[in-house]
Each structure stands twice: as C-alpha cells, then as structure tokens.
C-alpha cells in the first residue's frame, strides 16, 4: 500500500482525502498494525486508482507481509 501510494506521489493525507479514512488508520494499515476489512480494501484501492485485486496481490508479494499461520 505504501509503495503504491508513494509511486503515485500521494501523502497519507492525500489518501485520507481520497478515501475518507483517518490518516492515522492509513498509517496503521501501512505498518501492518491494523487489518483492513474488505470494504476498506476497496476504498484504498479506489483512492490509489488500482484494482482491489492488484492491491491484495502486491501486499501478498511484499517481504513485509506475514501470511497468517495455519497453526491452531
């Protein structure tokens, strides 16, 4: 998400304005502190002018993404 935002030369405040999401929430999403709902994924993707699928795929490919453990 941060990479896509920076590529478009958007600040977190710009993304806040485009999505209506709180700037601190955007920061938390980028740092992996918060997990977005499906609705939020679509809002962020629209604000970044990319598809939700591309946003999820790029996140999954990120070296910072930790896939949830299947251990119970």
C-alpha positions, 0 to 999 in steps of 0.5 A: 500500500505504501509503495503504491501510494508513494509511486503515485506521489500521494501523502497519507493525507492525500489518501485520507482525502481520497478515501475518507479514512483517518490518516492515522488508520492509513498509517496503521494499515501501512505498518501492518498494525491494523487489518483492513476489512474488505470494504476498506480494501476497496476504498484504498484501492479506489483512492490509489486508482488500482484494482482491489485485486492488484492491491491484495496481490502486491501486499501478498508479494511484499517481504513485509507481509506475514501470511497468517499461520495455519497453526491452531 
